Amino acid sequence: MKKEKKAIYVTQPVLPPLKEFNEFLKQIWDNKILTNNGPFHQQFEEALASYLGVKYVSLFSNGTLALITALHALNITGEVITTPFSFVATTHSLWWNKIKPVFVDIEDRFYNLDPEKIEAAITPQTTAILPVHVYGNPCNVDRIREISDTHGLKLIYDAAHAFGVKINENSIANYGDLSILSFHATKVFNTIEGGAIICHNAAMKKRIDFLKNFGFADEETVVSPGINAKMNEIQSAFGLLQLKTIDEAIRKRKVIAHRYRELLKGMNGISCLFDIKEVHHNYAYFPVLIDQEFYGKTRDDLYELLKHNAYYGRRYFYPLISHFPPYSKLSSASSENLTIANKIADRVICLPIFPDLEISEVDNICQIIQNQ
Ligand SMILES: *Cc1c(COP(=O)(O)O)cnc(C)c1O
């Protein structure tokens, strides 16, 4: 009997060595501190700040609550300019703050917010820009900072995909007034669920830490209607161990990405992204674009074909956020306003990439793509 091929998904989480995790669990069982800024939480925050090369880290129970809290921390109101080409949580964080999202189109090199189209979308109600480093590739951070400074806007980066990414050795999380990370199981670095806000001064870190703990400044003082978004001790211990292997994990991702590029190079109707010299990439995703005219099949045909062979790619980010209720009725959600985003969303597929993916699987996937 032919053995059923094991399904390969778009990603697979990295887990810490069970033995080391058990030792940490033992410490938690002994000291009986489970949450509320315990010893593992404190160690993990410090270790993360040092690993990333950022000043202040505030850990969160997930990236979405980090985004929601970041907007609240800066008192953002009115309208915020953002990208439709992202995971839906980016725009949901605005909705939860009663902020109106204003979608601006993306550029066609890395599919990030197009800086040249931002200014036309600014109105007297605009208070901030919320770009995403999509797939972990840096936005045009210099140009976007220039625009936000000129117009007096706050700048918050959704860096959920960009863990470990650096521009000229400087962490991408240092850009913007605040940057948000996600440590969800599907991300490059995971604490099962988790996230963080990166900020640049002690007063802001204090405000964020109050907000994620119901707004408590001390036992008797509540500074704001805060939320509960704390990371617990078990996840912090898990994260602390993950830091030991993250560099190796990114190195393995790089080998896989380069193998894909080598094999897909020159294939008709298939295009991949590329590395930028000054950037330390994290290879969080491996998106390819399918041009039906030259490839002969649509993106959805290829998606089904791979599935048939037990390779589960994902059509990130299709549909666009602007196509989901309650955003689809906004005037900025129109397809005329978002031509490039619509074009990319219709053509993109993310192929499997994770540190333990065998090179032979990459070769198989490329064979299937080539032979169709
Ligand atoms: C994963 C993700 C989030 C949300 O993070 P969670 O930790 O899953 O809440 C936000 N933005 C983007 C771009 C993401 O990919």
The ligand as an SDF file (V2000), in Angstrom:
LIG
                    3D

 15 15  0  0  0  0  0  0  0  0999 V2000
   -0.1760   37.8820   13.2220 C   0  0  0  0  0  0  0  0  0  0  0  0
   -0.4120   39.3100   12.8960 C   0  0  0  0  0  0  0  0  0  0  0  0
   -1.0220   40.1910   13.8000 C   0  0  0  0  0  0  0  0  0  0  0  0
   -1.6930   39.7220   15.0550 C   0  0  0  0  0  0  0  0  0  0  0  0
   -0.8780   39.0930   15.9350 O   0  0  0  0  0  0  0  0  0  0  0  0
   -1.4920   38.0360   16.9720 P   0  0  0  0  0  0  0  0  0  0  0  0
   -0.3240   37.7930   17.8800 O   0  0  0  0  0  0  0  0  0  0  0  0
   -1.8890   36.8230   16.1880 O   0  0  0  0  0  0  0  0  0  0  0  0
   -2.6230   38.6770   17.6640 O   0  0  0  0  0  0  0  0  0  0  0  0
   -1.0990   41.5310   13.4740 C   0  0  0  0  0  0  0  0  0  0  0  0
   -0.6320   41.9910   12.3090 N   0  0  0  0  0  0  0  0  0  0  0  0
   -0.0690   41.1740   11.3930 C   0  0  0  0  0  0  0  0  0  0  0  0
    0.4530   41.7740   10.1320 C   0  0  0  0  0  0  0  0  0  0  0  0
    0.0320   39.8070   11.6610 C   0  0  0  0  0  0  0  0  0  0  0  0
    0.5490   38.9990   10.7160 O   0  0  0  0  0  0  0  0  0  0  0  0
  1  2  1  0
  2  3  1  0
  2 14  2  0
  3  4  1  0
  3 10  2  0
  4  5  1  0
  5  6  1  0
  6  7  2  0
  6  8  1  0
  6  9  1  0
 10 11  1  0
 11 12  2  0
 12 13  1  0
 12 14  1  0
 14 15  1  0
M  END
$$$$
